[in-house]
Amino acid sequence: MRENNIEIEFKTALTKESYHQMLDEFGLGDNIFLQTNYYFDTANLDLNKDLVVLRIRKNNDRYKITMKSQSEEQAFENHVFLTEERALEMIEKGFNTKEFFEEIDLDVSFIASLDNYRVSTPHYENILFLDRCDYHGITDYELEYEVVDYNDGKKSFERLLEKHNIPFVKSKRKSEKALKL
């Protein structure tokens, strides 16, 4: 079964200190969970060139494949849940995108992965995420703020950063980090 949604989010890179300060302030240190993202593309990175991300995410023992197309203001996501057996086969052997997403017909293979240690909490009408990302021997930290409305969400995001003395530092998408772009 395929699910679709629109995601509007703002993000900033965090220092390790700011990350731990936010965990403490919101009391989230005991709620961190691991998500592993497995990224796929063609040998020429055709999806990435079109600002499309294709990943399988493992969250606990659940796997889902997501195709995400991005613009500056929002991302359109399509999801399909997978069995563990099918997900592991796809990671090992690759697959054709048309099997899950009719609009794209490409043979893709696993390129890179990223471990995301994530915690989230409601923040007014939005959702605050704190992430520690491990990839290619690098660890970095970021704050994501998922919102319902772009303009109101942007204001709330800016107020959140100001209140916690967090400077805005542009953060690459997780796929860009994993794919070394």
N, C-alpha and C positions, 0 to 999 in steps of 0.2 A: 504494500500500500504506500502510495506516494503522498507526502505532506508538503505544502508550500507555505512560506511565510516571508514577510518583509521585515528586515532588521535595520534599525537606525541606531547607530552607536557612535560614541566619541571615545577616544582613547588618548592616553599619554604614557610615556615611559616614566617609570619610577626608579628612584635609587633604592638600594636594598634597605636602607634606613627608613625611607618613607613608606615602603611596602610593609615593614614590620610595625611601624607606627600606626598605619591604617588598620592592620590586623588587630592590634591591641585596642585601638579606640573603638572599633566596631565589635569587639569580642568574638572574632571569627577564627582564631588560631586553631581551634579544635574541629573545624568544619571543612578543612581542605581535602579535596579529592583529586585523583589523578585522571586526566583525559589524555590519551595518546592519539595524536593526529597523524595519519599516514597520507601523504600527498602523492597524487598521480598526475602525470601529464605525458605528452608525446616526447620523443627524443628532442624535438625542436622547440619544446615548451609552447606549443600552439595555443593551449588554453590560457596560460599565463599572459601571452601577448594580447589576448582578448579580454583581459581582466576577469577571467573565470578561474575559480579555485575548485578543484575536485579532491575530496578527501574522504577517507573512512575514519571515523572517530570511534575509538574504544573508550567506553565509559562504564566502569565496573565490568560486567560480563556482557554488556550490550554493544552491538556494533551498528552503525548507520553510515550510509554513504550520503554525502551532501555535495551538490553542485551549487556554487555560490557565484553569482555575477554581481559586480560591484560598480557603484558610481560614487561620486564624492559624498552624496547625502544618504545613501541607503544601499542595502544589499538584498537581492532576491535569492532566497534559498529554497531548494527542493531537496527533500530527504526521502530515503527509502531505508527501512530497517532490514538488516541482514542477519542470517545465522552466523555463528562463530565460524563454522566450517567454510561457508561461502566467503566470508570476509578474509580469512587466512589464505584461501585459495587465490583470491584476487590480489592480495598483497604479494604472494609468491609468483604468480603467473601473469598478472595484468588482466585486462578485459576490454571489451568494446563498450563505449559509453551508451550506445543505442539500447543496450540491454535494460538500462534504467532510465535514460533521459532521451526520449525520441528525437528531440530537436538537434542533437549532436551525435555524429557518427565518426568516432575516432578510436583507434586502438591505443590504449594508454598502459603505462606500467608504473610501478611504485618508484618514486624518486627519492623521497626523504621523509623522516618523521620528526616530530617534536613532542616532547612530554610537557604537558601543561598542568601544573598544580594549581587548582582553581578553587576559589571560594566566592560565594555571592550572597547578597542580602538586598532586600527591598530598600529603596531610598526614595522616599516620597512616592510618586507614581512611576518611578523608574527602577532599574536594577543596577546595582553596583557590583562589579566583578574585580577581584584582585587576582592577578596571575603571576606565577613564577614559571618561566619557560626555560626548559633545558633542551639544547640542540647543538650538535657539532662541538661538544665540549664547552659551550657557552651557557651561562645562566644570566637571564635578565628578568626584569620585573615591569609590570604595566598595570594600569588601571583602565578598565573598560566601563563605559556607562551606556547601557542600553535604554533607549527612550521610546516613547510612543509618538511624540510630535517633535520634528526637527528643531523648530525655533525655540519652543519652551524648553526642550531637552538641552539645547546648547547653553541656554542661560543657566539652567540648573547645574550643568557640568562645570561651567565657569565659576559659579558660586561655590561649588564643592571644592574645586582646586584652590580658590582664594581662601576659603575658610580654613583649609588644612595647610596653607602655605606651600602648595605644590606647584612648581612652575610647569607650564605646558611644554612638553618635549615630544615632538613628533615621533611616533613609534611605527615601525614597519608592521605590516600584516604578518600574522604568524606564518602564513604560507611563504611570504618573501624571506623570512628568517630561515625557515627550513630549507628552501630551495636556493639559499645563498644569493638572493637577487639584490 
